[in-house]
Amino acid sequence: MFTGIIEATGVVESVQVYPDGGARLAVRAFPMTVGESLAINGVCLTVQQVEDDLLYFDAVPETLRRTNLGDLRVGDCVNLERPLTPESRLGGHFVQGHVDTTARLIEIRTEGNARILKFQLDDTTYMRYIVPKGSIAVDGISLTVVEVGADWFTVWIIPHTWTVTNLAHRLVGARVNIETDILARYVERLLEARL
């Protein structure tokens, strides 16, 4: 479980794609130990190998299909967050690290000190979980939804978030990971069971 408050960004040092599917990623980050979890662009992965601050992760074919991890190249900047502990502050919202779908960044606008980002979902069935003033995780970043359309939504980014996450490196057309608010999914499931 995560909060969507990004601790740091890391750099992809290598991507080894396996012939039968899946990949091994090497990310330069902060020191961790084998077996620990780390959210990379909002995807919960397990540390498989450690060489100082170089961490290795295995991503299975399903993870590569459902997320933007399959798009990563050497030198890419990724968002990093360690999981919650019992003593952690919950500054964002509950983020599982289980990405629902991806979206394309289709517009970046500036208004005052804010940047307004507009995203279009690749799988629009997840739009039912996205509501104005609701929470959403974009590449693992806990954000508040502002506007919602049939297949798109917007978020407003404060200067701090812009500078400490990988959003500043995203160009129009970039694919990002989307995790909708877990609360909406549980409410829907409970209502389905009652009906």
N, C-alpha and C positions, 0 to 999 in steps of 0.2 A: 504494500500500500504506500502511496506517495501523496504529495500535496500539490504538485504542479509548480512549486517554487524552485526554480532552477538554481542549483548550487554553483555551477561552473559550466564552461564549455570545454570540450575536448577536441582533439584533432584525429581524424582517421589516418592511421599510419600504413595499414595494409588491408586488402580484401582478397581472401582466397576463396574462390568459388569451387565447390566440389562438383565433379562431373555428373554424379547421380542426384544432385540437388542439395541445397543448403550452402552455407558459407561460414568461414571463420573470419571475424573482424578483429583487428588490433586497433585500439584507441588509446592515445596518450591522454591520461587523466590524472587523478590523485591516487595515492597508494591505497590499495585494497587487498583483500586476501581471497584465495580460491574459495568458491562456494557462495560468496556474497552476491547479492542482487544489486543491479544498477539500472536505472531507467536511462536509455539512450534514445533521444528524440521521442520520449514517452513510451518506449518499448521496454518492458522488464526483461532483462537478460541476466544470466548467471556468469560470474567470472570463472573462466576455465583454466587460465594460466596467468601468471604475473611475472613481469620483468621490470622491477622498480616501478615507474609510473606508467608502464606500457601494459595494458590489460587486454586479454584475448577472450572473445566471446564466440560461441557457436549459435548461428541462427538457422533454424530449420526451414524447409521450403514454404510451409504455411506462413511463417513470419515474414519471409521475403516477399510473398505474394500480397499479403494484407497490408504491409507497411511500406515506408519509403527506404527501409534499410537496404533493400536490393538495389537502390539507386546510388548508394554511397560510393564515393571515389576517394582515392588517397588525397589528403589535404583538406577534405570537407570538414566543416565545423559542426559539431553535434552538441545538443543540450544534455547535461548530466544531472541526475538527482539520485541520491541514496534514499533507501526506504525510510519510512517513519519509524521512530522508536517510541516506547511508552512516554518518554519525556519530551517528545517533539511538540513544537507549536504547530497548529494547523493554520497556516497563513493563506493557503489557497482553498482547494476543495479536495474531496477524496478522489484520487486518481489511482486506478488499479495497475496501470501499465499494460493493459490489454486493449490494443488499438482496434477500433471498430471498422474504420475505413480510412481512405485518404481523400484529400481535397487538393484542388489547384488554386494557387494564389492568382487571382485574376485582376486585382487592382491594388495600388498603394497610393493613398492621398495623404496630404499633410494639412492639418488645421491647427493653427497655433503651435503649441509644443507637442501635439499628438500626431501619431501616424494612424491612419484608418486603413485596415487591411480587409479586403473582401475575398472570401474563399468560396469556391464552387465544389460541392461534394461529388466524388466519383460514383458513389452509390447513394442515390437520393432516398432510399428507404430509411436512412438514418435521420432525415430531416425532421421526422416526428418527435425526436428527442431534443431538438434544438429550439429554444424559446428565448425571446428577448429578456434580458437581465438574468438569464440562466448561466450556469457554468459550462465551460468546455475546455478540453485540453488540446492544444495545437502544438504538435511536436513536443508534447510533455509539459507545455507551459499552461498553467491555470489562468484562463482569461474569462472575461464576462462578455456574453453575446450582446450586441447592440441592436442590429436590424436583422430580420430574417425574411427571405424570399422563398420561392418554390424550390430552388435547388442551391441557394447561396445564403451566407450570413456574413456579418461584419463584426470586427472587434476594434476597439481603440487601444492603442499601445502607448504607454507612458514612456518618457525618455529613458528611465532606468531599465525597464524591460527590453527596450530596443538595444541598449548597449551591452547588457549582460547575457543575452541569449543569441541564438543563431538567426533571429529574425532579420538583423541588419545585413546578413549575407544572402537573404532570399530575394530572388528576382521574380517578376511576373512570369507565371508558367511553372514555377517550382511546385513540386508535390510535397505535401505535409501530412503527418499522421494526425488523425482525429480520434479522440476518445470522448464520447458523449457522457453526460452526467449519469452515473450509476443509479441515482435515485429515480430518474425517469424510467429506466428500464425495469426496475423492480416494481414500481407502481403499475406499469403496464401489465406486467406478468401477473400480479395479484388481481388486477381487475379482470383479466382474461379468465383466471381460475374461478372467480365469483360468477361470471356470466355463463 
